[in-house]
Amino acid sequence: MQYKINEIFYSIQGEGHNAGCAAVFVRFSGCNLRCPFCDTQHEEGTMMSVEEICNKVAKYPASLVVLTGGEPSLFVDAPLCDAFHALGKTIAIETNGTRELNVPIDHITCSPKFEYCKEGDASLRLKHIDELKVVYTGKNDMSLYENIKADSYYLQPCDTGDRDETKNIVEQTLDYVMNHPKWRLSLQLHKILNVR
């Protein structure tokens, strides 16, 4: 089996539950949705085998491997997960939740896109979510997320690229979290620290 990999790199997890942890990121190419704020060029990639991927991942000392994309659930399978576990790695995935995950993943971060995507079916199909992460614009219909079951809930201010607009969104996000303490604030530490 070959996997289309956009990049494999070493950094810190910048968001959510594992924020601040060293991690190896395996970015898959391709996505089933087209979100207007997506900051990832995820179409280009190199076809790689499980062995080739694991050889790159094994070069780094972190125990955490983050599967991201694009949309990694389109490609991740049990042989790849088993190979990561054989290396002693913990597997986290960042997914839009539009596909069921019947593979041995240790931590599932779901960031639904049904408010943003007009192309493709963005409805949730996951049976379990460890971490629900909502990209907050200040205009979200938060009632859409109230009945989604997850172990923890994160609200992340949308970085629009416009300093004043983003500052306003951050203030609105803080206000929402303070008034709805079920939600935790998630910041993009990698952007704040200007690291990859």
N, C-alpha and C positions, 0 to 999 in steps of 0.2 A: 504494500500500500504506500502511495506517495501522498504527501500533504503539501499544499501550496502555502508557503511561508513567506510573509512579507518581510519580517525581520525577527531576530532574536537578540535581545540586549539585556544588560544588567543595570538596575537602578534601584530606587526605592518605590514602594507602592505609595502613590500620592493621595489616594482617596479611600474613604470608608473604613471598615473594621481593621484592615491591616495597614493603615496609613503609617508611614515611617519605617516599615519593615523592608529590609533588603529583599529583592526578588529578581528572578529571571523572568523576563517577559517573552512569551512566544506569541507573536502577532500573526494570525492567519489572514490570508487574502480573500476578499469577497464578503459580501453581505447581502441579505435578503431584503433589506430596507434601505431607504434613501432619506436620511434626516437632514434638514436644512442647516443645522449647526454642526454637523459632523466635521471634526478636525483631523480625520485620519484618511490618508491616501492608502486605501486597502485593496486596490485591484491588482497591483503589480506584485510579483512574488517568484520564488524559486521552488521547484518541486524537490521535496526532501523526503527521505525514508525515516522511519522511527529511529534507526541507528544514527543517522546523520543529525537528527534533531537532538537526540540524547547526548551525543558527543559534544555538541555545542553547549547544552544546558549543564553538563557535568563539569565544564571548565570553571564554573562559578560556585562560591562556597555557600550561597543562600539555600536554605531548605525549601523556600517558597517558590513555586512556579505559577505564574499568572498567565492563563490562556485568554487572549484578547483578540481583537480584530479591528475591522470587519466584524463578522459574527462567527465565533469559534464553534458554536454548536452545529454548524453546517458540516464540520469536518472531524471534530474530535471523536475518537472511538476507544473501545476498551483496550486494544493492543498498545496504543500510545499512552493511555493512563497507567496501564500495568507497568510499562517501561519506566515511566517517571517514578512510580512507587518503588520499583526495584532499585532505583537510584537513591531511595530514602527521601524523596521529595514530597511535599504537601502540595496538592493541586487546588488552585482557585481558578474560577472562570468568571469572566465578565460577559454577560449575555443580555440580549434584548428580551429573552423569555418566550420567544415565538415558537420554540421547538422543545419537545420533551428531551430531557437528559437521562438516558438509561446507561450511563457510564459511571465508573467510580471516581467522582469528583468530591473533594473534601470540603470546599466552600463555594457556594453559588451566590454571586452578586448579580441581581437582576435589575436592569435599568430599563423599564418599559418605555416604549416610544409611541404608544398609540395616540398621544396628543399631538405629535409632531409629524408623523409620517402619513402621507396621503397615497404613497405608492407601496403596495404590498400589504399583507395581512399582519398587523402589529398586535393582534390579540395574544394574551398570555396562555401558554400551554404547560408551564412548569408545574410539577406536583409538589415541589419543595423549594423554598427560597430561604437562604440563610440571611441575606442582606438585601433589602429593597432600597434602591438608590434612585431618587427622583431628581432630575435636572430641573431646577426651579427658575422660572422666568419672572415670577410675580403675577403671571396671568394664568397659572395652572388651575385646572379644576381639581382640587385636592380630594373631592368626594370620589373620584375615580380610583383612588388608592386606598381608601379607608377599609375596604373589605378584602384587600390582598393580605394573605397571611405570610408573615416572615418572622424570623427570630429578632431582627433589628431593622430600624428604619432610618435612612439618611436622606437629608435634603441638601443638595449641592447647588450653589448659585451658578447660573449659566454665565460663562465668560463670553461676552458678545464681541470682544475685541475693541469695544469703545469704552474708554476708562470711566467716563461719567455714568454711562448706562449700566455698566457692570457694578460700579459702586452702589448705585440705586438698587440693583437686584440683590446685592449682598445685604444691604440694610433691610430689605423686605424679607429676605430669607431668615435673617436673625430674628426679626419680629415674629415671623410665623413659628419658628422653633420655640421662642419664648412663650408663645401663647398656646402651643400644641407640643408639650414636652415628650410626647411619644416619639417625636422626630429628633434626630441628632444632626448637628451641622457637619457637613463634609466639605472640606476645602481641598483644592488641588495643590497639595504641597509641592509637587514637582514644578508647577508653574511659579509658585511663590518663591521657591528656592532657585529657580532657573536651572533645574537639572533635567535630564532626559526623562 
